[in-house]
Amino acid sequence: IGFPYSDPVMDGPTIQDAVNISLEGGTKSATVINTVKRVADLGVPALVMSYWNPIERYGVDSFATDFHAAGGVGVITPDLTPEEAEDWISATNSHDVDRVFLVALSSSDERIAKVANATTGFIYAGAVMGVTGARTSISDAIEGLVAKVRRHSDLPVAVGLGVSTPEQAHEIAQYADGVIVGSAFVTAIKKDGAAGAKALAQALSKGLAR
């Protein structure tokens, strides 16, 4: 579940447009928490991906409290580093919320070790350098990044950023524990609504299973 933020500097035009539509439509923090509850009530693990600013404005401990109460299980914070996350680590530990930090293709072993030590859910490995958005190909270097992460952690490793097709999902599933798709779903929803999202989910699932 994406928490819309007015300055999505790490996102490409697809998600930026979706954020603008969401905010103009009146999405608030309470809307996000309610969506978490609706997803959790279906029996599906609910995660939120959010820039740090909306969480900080909400109140770090208050967000962790309300997120957990709604049934949420974890939060991805792409612009928060472990060094700056003392309050977040304390709040998530207190309220049983998993933290997901990111590593990049440029991350050193020292950086990966720090991220691994601070993460509790899964480690998010970025497949490309740059902003979010579907790509026609995925860097061959991502498999090496996943291998580096595994040397520092037993946590699952999920690969995202730029992943959009069943073929890419199948390729990544050969060496990673999870595949993260964002912009492609936004595009599918914009084009064909819920039916488009369902069709893409089914196609990606088949790609993973083959």
N, C-alpha and C positions, 0 to 999 in steps of 0.2 A: 504494500500500500504506500503510495507516494504522498508525502506530506508537502503540499505546495508551498513554495517560498518565492518571494518577489525578486530575488536576485540569484537565480540558479546558475552560477558561473561555471559549474562543472558539467552542465547539460548542454546538448546540442539543440538545434531549432525544433525538433519534434517534441521533445519534452518541455522545452521553454514555452511553446505554443499551448501545450496542454495545461501547463501551470497557469498561464494567463487566463485561459478559459475557466479553469477551476476557481481561481481567485475572483474573477469577474462574476462568476455564478454564485458567489457568497460562501465558499468553503472556509470554515474556521477550524480552529484546533479541536473544538468539540465535535465537528463533523468527522474529523479523522478518528478520534477515539470511538465514536459511534460506529464507524465503518469497521474498525478493529473488532468491536463486539459482534457485529453482524457476521463477520467472517468466522470468528471463533465459535459462534453459536452453531455454525454449520459443521463443526468438528474439524476444521482446517487450521493448522498452525498459522497464526497471523503475525507477520513481520511488517514493520514500517521502515521505510528509507527516508531519512530526513537530514537536511542541513542542520548544523548545530544551533543556529540562531533561533528557529522556532521553538526548540526544546528549552533553550535558555530563557526565552521570553515567557514561556509557559510556567517555568519554575522547574528546575532539574528534578528535585525530589518529587514534586507534585506530578510531573509527567510520568515518571517511573511508577508512581503509585496508581495513577488513573489508567495507565496503559496495562499494567498487570491486572487491575480489577476488571478491565474490559475483556481479559482473556488473551492479551498479546503475549508473545513469547520472546521476541527479539527485535532489536533496532539496529539498522545499518546507518552509520554516521560518516559519510564519505569525506567530509571536510574537517573532522575532528581527529587529532593525533593523540596517541596514548599519553604523550608528555603533557597535554593540556586537558586530560580527561579525569583528573582526580575526583571532582565532584560527581561526574557521571559514573565512574567506577564504583564509588561508594553507594550511590543511589540504586544502581542496577543490582549490586550485591545484596542490598537490603530488601529489594522487592522482587528478587528472582526473575530478572529480565536479562536475557542474553545480549551481549555486546558483540557487534560485528564491525571490525576495522578492516581497512583495505591495504593491500600491497600492490605495487606496480611493477612493470617490467624493469624499471630503473632502480628498484629497491635493492639496497645492499643486504648482505647477510645480517649485519647488525640491526638494520631497520626491520627486517623480517622477524628477527628474534624478539624485538620489542613489541611488534604487533601481535605476534603469537602469544606472548606472555600476557597481554592485556585483553585478548579476545576470549570469549567463552562459548559462543554459538558455533559459528563456522568462520573461516577466513575467506574473505572476498578477494580474489585475484583478478586484477584488471587485465583484460585481453589486449587492450590497445592503449597507446599513449594519447591523451587528448580528451575531448568531451564525449558524452554519451551519444549514441546514435548507431543505427544499423550500418554494418560494413559488408562489403562483398567478400572479404576474406579475413581470416584471423591469423595473427602473427604466429609463425612457427616457434617463436621464443616462449610462448605461454606454457608449453609443456615443461620447459626447463624451469620456469618460475614455480610451477606447481611442485616440481621435484625439490626445489630449494626450500619451499615452505614445509614440505613433509620432513625435511631434516631437522626442523625446529619445533614441530608440533604434531600431535596425533589428532588434532581437530579435523573435521571434514574441510575440504577446500572446494569452493564453488567459483566458477569462472563466469565473468560478465563483462559488459561494455563491448558493444559492437556485435553481439551474437543475435542472429535474427532468423536463421533458416534451420530446417530439420537436419540438413547435411552438416552444418556447423555444430549443432547440438550433438549429433552422433560422434563427430570427430573429438569433441572435447570430453565426452563421456568415457572415452577410452582411457583417460588418465586423471580426470577430476571426479569429485564426488557429487557435484551439482552444476547445473547450468542456469545462469540468470539471464532472463530476457526482459527488456523494458520497452525501448522505443518501438520495437516491432509490434508490440501489443497496442501501444498508443495509436500507431498508424492503422492497425486493423480495426480498432474501435471507431476511429474517425471515419473510416471508409464504410464499414458494414455493421457498426454497433456491436452488441453482445454476440451476435452470430459470427462476426469476424473474429472476435477474441476466442470464441469456442473452437472455431475451425483451426486457428493458429495453434492453440493449445493441443488439440488432437494431433496435428501434424508434427509438432515438436515431440510429443509423447511417442509417436511412432518412430521418429528418428532416434530417440533414446533407446527404444526397445529392440531395434533391429540388430 
